[in-house]
């Protein structure tokens, strides 16, 4: 299979990076994401994991991918996939809107932009993610935009994923 690439963008800020799908390490997850593209939604900056931005989506795979190529210590440029039950994220502590509630499943597509991340949540413990992509171009500019998002806020910003 030829290498596949996607573009990850912060739309309002006009910043994007390119990532290679890790088909050899996470084939089921890569296929699910690729088939669902393009995807976009409100961006959030991590509260617990540290140097992470992400968007939340309704489930889009025929069945949830297995925990392939897992990590609890993502590195800069990792794209991770998480699936959460609404009860895991449906508390006021997270600040999500009404789409995140008990009885739902939420898919979290995340970009880690700097070092020293640890996927440990005080509410649920370890939260392993599936590493399904790695940024190959544009990480430095994206990291600057992510730091700006952290400092100035995410309101009105969209995180998108599309085929490159």
C-alpha positions, 0 to 999 in steps of 0.5 A: 500500500502506498503511503497515505497523508492527511492535512490537519488544520486550525481553520480560523488561524489558517495553520495546517500540518501534514501527517502520514497515516501509520497503516503498518501499525494501526491498520484498522484505525487508519482505515476507519479514519480515512473512510470518514474524512473529511472531519471537523469540529470545535477544537479543545485544548487538553485539560489533563494530557498537557500538550494536546488539541482535539475535536470530538465526533460521533462514532464513524467506524463500523465497529470501534477499532481495537487498541492497536499501537497504543500509548500513554506517552504520546510524542510531538506529532502523534495523532491519537484516536480515543473512544469514550462513553458519554459517562466518562466525559459527560460531567461539568468538569469537562465543559462540553456541550449537550452532545457529550452525555450518558448513553452516547459514545464520543470519538476524540481525534487528537494532535499532540504538539509538544513533549511531556504528555501523560495520558492519566486522567484523575477521574478514570486513570490511564487512558491509552490512545491509538497512535494512527498518524505522525506529523511529517511537515508543519509541526513547528507552526502548528505547535505555535498555533496550539500554544496560542490556542492555549493562551488566548482560547479555543472559542470559534476555532475548528480542527479539521482532518482531510485527505492530503 
